[in-house]
Amino acid sequence: MKQKNVLVLFFFLMITVAQSQHVSDYDLWLKYNLIDNSELSDSYSKITNSISISSKSEVLKNVKKELTLALPKMLNNKSKFQNGFTDETTLLIDTFKNLPTDLKPKIQKSIDSVNGEGFIIKFLTFKNKPLIIITAKKEVGLLYGTFRLLEFMQLHKPLTGIDVVDSPKIQLRMLNHWDNLDRSVERGYAGFSLWNWQKLPEHIDERYIDYARANASIGINATVLTNVNANALVLTPMYLEKIEALANVFRGYGIKVYLTARFSAPIEIGNLETADPLDSEVQKWWANKASEIYKRIPDFGGFLVKANSEGQPGPQNYGRNHVDGANMMATALEPFGGNIIWRAFVYSEHDDTDRAKQAYNEFLPYDGKFKDNVVVQVKNGPIDFQPREPFHPMFGALKKTPLAIEFQITQEYLGFSSHLVFLPKLFEEILDTDTYQKGEGSTVARVIDGSLYGNKITALAGVSNIGTDINWTGHPFAQANWYGFGRLAWDPYISSDQIAEEWLRLTYNTDIAFVEPVKKMMLSSHEAVVNYMNPLGLHHIFDTGHHYGPGPWVDNLGRPDWNPVYYHKADTEGIGFDRTTSGSNATEQYAPHVQDMYNDVTAIPEEYLLWFHHLSWNYKLKNGEILWNAIALKYQEGVDQVKTMIKTWDASKSYVSEQEYNDVKMLLQIQLKEAQWWRDACLLYFQTFSKLPLPDKVEKPAHNLEYYKSLRFPFAPGIKPQWD
Ligand code: GCW
């Protein structure tokens, strides 16, 4: 190549590189763009002209810091700050007990109605002058209230007359990081782990602070720093010192640190011969460990434990059960106010019961037997974070045990960080589902927020999609999943529509001509991925290990329930997993009304059809199509939906920067390519059973089945690379 051409190519590459992940993506939904509407800007400037806030505590210092950062960016001027209320004050930020006495009666009723983390933002006239106050019972409420006020400004909402009284409906709003100590992230698609263990505790990366700010802005108040496939070393002094440094940063943003505890830690780092939960030496070891941790981190949240699941050690290794294990650890943390979050993601290779039934079978007999500081954390569906699953039958069935719901924000089964999938839609679908366990209206959200059974602890967890990528989440739209998770953890009744709209306006542009179509694209993106990956209740037909792309043919893995063929059960007769009374009878784990609905092939919502029924290829669906055609058309519909997403994004070009446009555009192209891959591979494979032709509307596959089966991805992200 001539030198000139090389140079041209070099510049082209530079531009391409520069176009993905622009630095401004780093700011997430906290961009604080200049408000170009002068009327609004004037009104906001008046309101924030003179801010009264004390800066004694870390939390209040952070409140002030955020205002100092945000206001000049949005309003292009500087606010004055004072320590106490003065005649000049236009915005007063203080806890209720510190408010001027003659102000209190105006707030009393509202303050009585908020909880310890709630807040009030109120516009009122005081001493004949307009005043906005942000108040709360505790300082952390002032932090949340301030972020809400700044969000209102970013959304260009009027503040005159503002009257917001809000409290989180869930106590523990937690991110679960599946971060390993070598900084790889299990199922992570956005770079490496944020936690730079080698430089901690001395070096506090600015990112820790920005991570905490982002979380606080959406109300997340707990973070589990390490992978549930745990390494005991994190409980040794060398690591605890580093954890302490992180906890010191996060505390000022209302965030408590949790760790994953490896059940066999007493053996691995304690030199004991056993980890039997009924052994007194083991109990003593955990009690001492707890006291060692709390000396460093007085507000340590507790442990998240994956036990006797996928090879992780647990109480069953010693002939004990989950209650023995969880309660032993809970006893160790109890004196310090810590919690045990015990995962219910269990299934055994020695049990040939339908995997979807195993967790319920195992945990139901333990209902009411856990100590008060134990929460059982249940994945949203009975298998494993599939693009669509029915709700987990444990929800509502355990009536005396607080259950936390675990969502997966990282897109293990949803196209990694290259597919645009707006997950709050999936979360909402589950939260809104009625379990009927205490009559009509017993939604999953009400099980989780405690309003159904009065849980002592309420919790909502999300497996983090955050890493060292400049934009934190790999796909810029995956930021919306972090944002939306936080909003739903605060209030599980907020609509996905509202979340999408807020996020778009905060992140990109407030113009309705941009927001409306792009919001529509986001809201339909979950259905699109279900269509092109797992339509009509199909599930777990992903390729082995890394779960990148389709692998419905895989049948050679060690355990039956690791193989896709176990889940789709396609044969010449038909396809689907019979979980009705004539099959595995998984339906029996639901309330009678739900059982009846799921058992009845004419009553079940078609999106769950093949999850619960094995049906002939000629079975007629409600729209008159035979099952084979319906499956094929759904795959095609998914592909078409991605094409529509590309059109929508193209039409939005003028509303976003060139980098933002290009970044998403390139990712949508990958999504289209992979949607086609899913469609072609799955249809060619299922066709070997159905022996029926593809309907006319379905595009012809680009390759033959052998080609798709031959693809290998030993270095797919999210797992430790391996050649097979
Ligand atoms: O879905 C599976 C994942 C594992 C994960 C496990 C779990 C952390 O493939 O990577 O392990 O779930 O949730 O424990």
Boltz pocket constraint, residues with backbone or C-beta under 6 A from the ligand:
constraints:
  - pocket:
      binder: B
      contacts: [[A, 178], [A, 186], [A, 187], [A, 228], [A, 229], [A, 306], [A, 310], [A, 345], [A, 384], [A, 385], [A, 412], [A, 545]]
      max_distance: 6.0
